[in-house]
Amino acid sequence: MTSFYLSEQTNNFSGNSRSSLKKRTLLFRFIAEINLIFGAWYLYWRVHNSVNTDALWLSIPLLFAEIYSYIGGVMFTIGLWRPIERRIKSLHQLTPIFPQDNYPQVDIFIACYNEAPELVEQTARAALAVDYPPTKLRVYVLDDGNSPDMRMMTEKLSLEDLQSPPLQAAADKIDKKHFQLVSRLEELDNLALNSQHTETWLNELSSGKATTTDAQATSFVENLRQLLLWFHPESKNIQDALASERQNLKQAIHQQELELVNLARLHYIARPKPKGVAHHAKAGNLNYAIFAGETSGEFILTLDADHIPKPQFLKRVLPYFYNYNLFTGTYESNKIAFVQTPQDFYNLPEDDPFAHNAHLFYGPIQQGKDGMNSAFYTGTNAILRREALVNVGLQYFSDEFAQDENRLSEFQLVGGMSSNSITEDMNTAMRLHAAGWQSVYHHELLAEGLAPDDLSSTLKQRMRWAQGTIQVLVRENPLTKPGLTFWQRLHYFKTIYSYFSGFTTLIFISCPILFFFTGISPVKTVGYDFALHFLPTFIINRLTFVVIAWGIPAKEVWRSEQYAFALFPLLIQSVVSVFTRQPINFQVTPKQRQSGVYYQLVIPQILVFSLTVIGIIWSLSQFAFGRLQYPENYLFNGFWAIYNLCLMWSIISAASWKPKTSK
């Protein structure tokens, strides 16, 4: 099941595009308001009536964790307040017609680093098969590993592409047009032989130096001359007009020859990586391709090495970048800097043990951001406008150069894509928004890739996301960054804020364990009064989430919640590593399964899980011997602890997960 829809099948609307509030938004707003009111009421009661003043060292952290979660919930709710659904017609279906000769030049960048050539070849083949005029499409394999095998694969595939029917048809079309232009040039040269005599004769007639008895023929020739000069108003005589026409034909012939030479669509780029110079990982790889001079497309589709685009990708997305001008009768560029489409994976096992399904993010969350001109660029499956990238990149590079002239050597690496964070995608989007550019989220699955299918690779990927996002806070705080709107600040800060949840999760986990072994509770009242305030708040909160995630399998939502909770050691480590300025490197997510058992990566979770289980058993034994003074308090903490165990179990079981082998 998927929450993505194919917009090309729902194009039964007038005009070229439509956007509307997502279905059930009003229901969401209604229940979200109730949720926030109940949450505030609960917190008010906690602050004034249930803080255990005898154990402030524990009750204050728990209260802080609850307030942190409530503030996160408020920002999350606001971020979803205006989710929009977009519909748009494909480039070839626009009304009035978008002339094919005016289709923009598009470059497809396939960023790779040490992946298997066979994997990249699959992506490159799909990119070459994209439904778009062959002479307006270029595909670039950006090999940051500078692999001879990758280069060989690219050259072989490029030759194969040149022999393909679409390229042969394009070559025949160019040849035909070239032949026609050359023929016209020869005809023009033949005409030019007598043009000088004709011009002289007409001038002598007009000055009276010559006479003729055929006035009608003379008038006809004079009209022809005037007509020719009318087409070439800058020319003074027939000779000049023919020379001008000849120059135009030669340029057109040269253009056809260039198109024929440049018909090869697949190219290989591997940047030099001298030692001692910062390379800026993926951002540097993309920027080198943008600034190295070998690429020139008006738009750039960025793909990870394993993300296979569908044929309709360009025609479905490019219309967002144009508006039709009724006064000029033409399509003109607008201020859209990038259009992001969803990420999905074709190798996920049925139970998705590593929580890679992201229909919540590539659904309500991105649609909510889109409704406030805050859609995020996520590094792949997106089309970006080169002009926006170059303008913003040069602006930031000049700022950095003003501070450190030694960075001139990094000119090609510091531009378009931000190299200020290892999550270059989010930082790039924020810079584009701050510069006044706009963004779009298009909710249609147009490319699918490979998800890491082992815990080690998954944790590396999550660590990079967390560290990079917090780097953005430290280096370009969205709350103080000039140019961003209020809603854009909110969306960027909300995302960063969520990565601090590891500390609060640790508090939520620790409280029941401490209670089991010490009897110390951070809450003064745990009986009926607590249930009266907590349960309605909890139930309303769950109902709100059901409305938000409508259409997304409950199992997927639950798995996402499990990982958001169970990754607390990784999130804490990420925050600490950034704020203590530890060296942080961009780690490419492996595309092939790293076989093994990874219990050593989840030792903190195993420790907490074990202590929780032992605490429950210990409490049950004490209850059996009649030694518990307030059994209802232990019952409540028991439910709390079991909930924590359910959340943590997913990542512990994933440590030993192996794909099913066919019999």
Residue pairs with C-beta under 8 A, 6 or more apart in sequence:
1 553
2 344
2 359
2 445
3 359
3 363
3 551
3 552
4 342
4 344
4 359
4 362
4 443
4 444
4 445
5 443
5 444
6 444
6 445
7 86
7 87
7 88
7 316
7 442
7 443
7 444
8 90
8 312
8 316
8 444
10 87
11 87
11 89
11 90
11 93
13 87
15 95
16 88
16 89
16 94
16 95
16 319
16 324
17 86
17 87
17 88
17 89
17 319
17 320
18 86
18 87
18 88
19 84
19 85
19 86
19 87
20 84
20 85
21 82
21 83
21 84
21 85
21 371
22 83
22 84
22 85
22 364
22 367
23 85
24 547
24 550
25 82
25 83
27 547
28 80
28 544
28 547
28 548
29 81
31 540
31 543
31 544
31 547
32 77
32 80
32 544
32 547
34 540
35 73
35 77
35 540
35 541
35 543
35 544
36 73
36 74
36 77
38 536
38 537
38 540
38 541
39 70
39 73
39 537
39 541
40 70
41 533
41 537
42 533
42 534
42 537
43 66
43 67
43 70
45 533
46 63
46 66
46 523
46 533
47 63
49 524
49 525
49 529
50 523
50 524
50 525
50 529
50 530
50 533
51 59
51 60
51 63
51 522
51 523
51 524
52 58
52 59
52 520
52 521
52 522
52 523
52 524
53 59
53 524
55 520
55 521
55 522
58 511
58 514
58 520
58 522
59 522
59 523
59 524
61 507
61 522
62 507
62 508
62 511
62 522
62 523
63 522
64 504
64 507
65 503
65 504
65 507
65 508
68 500
68 501
68 504
69 501
69 504
71 497
72 494
72 497
72 498
72 501
73 541
75 490
75 493
75 494
75 497
76 494
77 544
78 490
79 365
79 368
79 369
79 372
79 490
79 491
79 494
80 364
80 365
80 368
80 548
81 368
81 371
82 368
82 371
82 372
83 364
83 367
83 368
83 370
83 371
84 367
84 370
84 371
85 367
85 443
86 370
86 440
86 441
86 442
86 443
88 316
88 319
88 320
88 442
89 95
89 319
90 312
90 315
90 316
90 319
91 98
91 103
91 314
91 315
91 316
91 318
91 319
92 98
92 100
92 315
94 319
94 324
94 331
96 324
96 329
98 319
98 322
98 331
100 133
102 331
103 132
103 133
103 136
103 318
104 136
104 297
104 298
104 299
104 318
104 321
105 136
105 137
105 138
105 296
105 297
105 298
105 299
106 132
106 136
106 137
106 138
106 297
106 298
106 299
106 300
106 301
106 314
106 318
106 383
107 138
107 139
107 140
107 289
107 295
107 296
107 297
107 299
107 300
107 301
107 386
108 127
108 130
108 137
108 138
108 139
108 140
108 300
108 301
108 303
108 309
109 140
109 142
109 286
109 289
109 295
109 300
109 301
109 302
109 303
110 120
110 123
110 124
110 127
110 139
110 140
110 141
110 142
110 303
110 304
110 305
111 142
111 144
111 282
111 285
111 286
111 302
111 303
111 304
111 305
112 120
112 141
112 142
112 143
112 144
112 145
112 150
112 304
112 305
113 143
113 144
113 145
113 282
113 285
113 305
113 588
114 145
114 147
114 588
115 145
115 305
115 306
115 591
116 591
116 592
117 147
117 149
117 150
117 152
117 153
118 153
119 305
119 306
119 450
119 591
120 141
120 150
120 153
120 305
121 153
121 157
122 306
122 308
123 303
123 305
123 306
123 307
123 308
123 309
124 139
124 141
124 154
124 157
124 266
125 157
126 308
126 309
126 310
127 139
127 301
127 303
127 309
128 137
128 139
128 157
128 161
128 164
128 265
128 266
129 311
130 137
130 309
130 311
130 313
130 314
131 311
131 312
131 314
131 315
132 314
132 315
133 170
134 166
134 167
134 169
134 170
134 263
134 265
135 170
135 174
135 259
135 262
135 263
137 265
137 314
138 265
138 266
138 267
138 295
138 297
139 265
139 266
139 267
140 266
140 267
140 268
140 269
140 289
140 294
140 295
141 150
141 154
141 266
141 267
141 268
141 269
142 269
142 270
142 271
142 285
142 286
142 288
142 289
143 150
143 151
143 154
143 268
143 269
143 270
144 270
144 271
144 273
144 281
144 282
144 284
144 285
145 270
146 270
146 273
147 270
150 268
150 270
151 268
151 270
154 266
154 267
154 268
155 268
157 266
158 264
158 265
158 266
158 267
161 167
161 264
161 265
161 266
162 263
162 264
167 263
167 265
170 263
171 260
171 263
174 256
174 259
174 260
174 263
175 260
177 256
178 253
178 256
178 257
178 260
181 249
181 252
181 253
181 256
182 253
184 249
185 246
185 249
185 250
185 253
188 242
188 245
188 246
188 249
189 246
191 242
192 239
192 242
192 246
195 238
195 239
195 242
196 238
196 239
198 221
198 225
198 238
199 225
199 237
199 238
199 239
201 210
202 221
202 222
202 225
204 210
205 211
205 212
205 218
212 218
225 238
228 238
228 241
228 242
229 235
229 237
229 238
229 241
231 241
232 240
232 241
232 244
232 245
234 240
234 244
235 241
235 243
235 244
267 294
269 288
269 289
269 292
269 294
269 295
271 284
271 285
271 288
271 289
271 292
271 412
273 279
277 409
277 410
278 284
278 410
278 413
278 419
279 413
280 287
280 410
280 413
280 414
280 419
280 424
281 419
281 422
281 424
281 585
281 586
282 379
282 417
282 424
282 586
282 588
283 413
283 417
283 418
283 419
283 424
283 428
284 413
284 419
286 302
286 416
286 417
286 424
287 393
287 412
287 413
287 414
287 415
287 416
287 417
287 419
288 412
288 413
289 295
290 300
290 386
290 389
290 390
290 393
290 415
290 416
290 417
291 390
291 411
291 412
291 415
291 416
292 412
297 386
298 385
298 386
298 387
299 318
299 321
299 383
299 384
299 385
299 386
300 383
300 384
300 386
300 389
301 309
301 313
301 314
301 382
301 383
302 379
302 380
302 381
302 382
302 383
302 384
303 309
303 380
303 381
303 447
304 379
304 380
304 449
305 591
306 449
306 450
306 591
307 343
307 380
307 381
307 447
307 448
307 449
308 346
308 447
308 448
308 449
309 381
309 446
309 447
310 445
310 446
310 447
312 446
313 341
313 446
313 447
314 383
316 442
316 444
316 446
317 339
317 341
317 383
317 442
317 446
318 383
320 336
320 339
320 440
320 442
321 333
321 334
321 336
321 339
321 383
321 385
322 331
322 332
322 333
322 334
323 331
323 332
323 334
324 330
324 331
324 332
325 331
325 332
333 385
333 387
334 438
335 436
335 437
335 438
336 385
336 437
336 438
336 439
336 440
337 384
337 385
337 388
337 389
337 432
337 437
337 438
337 439
338 377
338 382
338 383
338 384
338 385
338 388
338 429
338 432
338 437
338 439
338 440
339 382
339 383
339 439
339 440
339 441
339 442
340 366
340 375
340 376
340 377
340 378
340 381
340 382
340 439
340 440
340 441
340 442
341 381
341 382
341 441
341 442
341 443
341 444
341 445
341 446
341 447
342 358
342 362
342 363
342 366
342 381
342 443
342 444
342 445
342 446
343 358
343 362
343 378
343 380
343 381
343 447
343 449
344 357
344 358
344 362
344 445
344 448
344 449
345 356
345 357
345 448
345 449
345 450
345 451
346 448
346 449
346 450
347 450
347 451
347 453
348 356
348 357
348 451
349 453
349 659
349 660
351 555
352 556
352 559
353 650
353 653
353 654
353 657
354 451
354 452
354 453
354 454
354 455
354 458
354 563
354 654
354 657
355 559
355 560
355 562
355 563
355 650
356 451
356 452
356 458
357 556
357 559
357 560
358 560
359 552
359 556
360 548
360 549
360 552
360 556
360 557
360 560
362 443
363 443
363 551
363 552
364 548
364 549
366 375
366 376
366 441
366 443
367 441
367 443
369 375
369 376
369 441
369 491
370 439
370 440
370 441
372 485
372 487
372 488
372 490
372 491
373 433
373 438
373 439
373 485
373 487
373 488
374 433
374 439
374 485
374 487
374 488
374 490
374 491
374 492
375 429
375 439
375 440
375 441
376 425
376 426
376 429
376 439
376 491
376 495
377 384
377 425
377 426
377 428
377 429
377 432
377 439
378 425
378 426
379 424
379 425
380 447
380 449
381 446
381 447
385 437
386 416
388 432
388 435
388 437
389 415
389 416
389 417
389 428
389 432
390 415
390 416
391 435
392 416
392 431
392 432
392 435
392 437
393 414
393 415
393 416
393 417
394 415
395 435
396 414
396 415
396 418
396 431
397 407
397 411
397 414
397 415
400 407
400 414
401 407
401 408
407 414
413 419
416 428
417 424
417 425
417 428
418 424
418 427
418 428
418 431
420 427
420 471
420 472
420 475
420 476
421 427
421 468
421 469
421 471
421 472
421 475
421 476
422 464
422 467
422 468
422 471
422 584
422 585
422 586
423 464
423 465
423 468
423 469
423 471
423 472
424 468
426 468
426 469
426 472
426 492
426 495
427 468
427 472
427 476
429 439
430 472
430 476
430 478
430 481
430 484
430 488
430 492
431 476
432 439
433 439
433 483
433 484
433 485
433 488
434 481
434 482
434 483
434 484
434 488
435 483
436 483
450 591
452 458
452 460
452 461
452 589
452 590
452 591
452 593
453 593
453 659
454 590
454 593
454 594
454 595
454 596
454 598
454 657
455 598
455 601
455 602
455 651
455 654
455 655
455 657
456 594
456 596
456 598
456 601
457 589
457 590
457 593
457 594
458 654
459 567
459 570
459 601
460 587
460 589
460 590
461 587
461 589
462 567
462 570
463 570
463 573
463 574
463 587
464 586
464 587
464 589
466 499
466 570
466 571
466 574
466 575
467 574
467 577
467 578
467 584
469 495
469 496
469 499
470 496
470 499
470 574
470 575
470 578
470 579
471 578
471 584
472 478
472 492
472 496
473 493
473 496
474 578
474 579
478 484
478 488
478 489
478 492
478 493
478 496
479 489
479 493
481 489
484 492
499 571
499 574
499 575
500 571
500 575
501 564
501 568
501 571
502 567
502 568
502 569
502 570
502 571
502 572
502 573
502 574
502 575
503 568
503 571
503 572
503 575
505 565
505 568
505 571
506 568
506 572
508 644
509 568
509 608
509 612
509 644
509 648
511 521
511 522
511 637
511 640
512 612
512 615
512 637
512 638
512 640
512 641
512 644
513 608
513 611
513 612
513 615
513 641
514 520
515 521
515 615
515 633
515 634
515 637
516 615
516 616
516 618
516 619
516 634
516 637
516 641
517 615
517 618
519 629
521 633
521 637
523 530
526 630
526 632
526 633
526 636
526 637
527 632
527 633
527 636
530 636
531 636
545 557
549 557
559 650
561 647
562 646
562 647
562 648
562 649
562 650
562 651
563 650
563 651
565 644
565 647
565 648
566 605
566 647
566 648
566 650
566 651
566 652
567 651
568 604
569 604
569 605
576 582
577 584
578 584
593 659
595 658
597 655
597 656
598 655
598 656
599 606
599 652
599 655
599 656
601 655
602 651
602 652
602 655
605 648
605 651
605 652
606 652
608 644
608 648
609 645
609 648
609 649
609 652
612 641
612 644
612 645
613 645
615 641
616 638
616 641
616 642
619 628
619 634
619 637
619 638
622 628
623 631
623 634
628 634
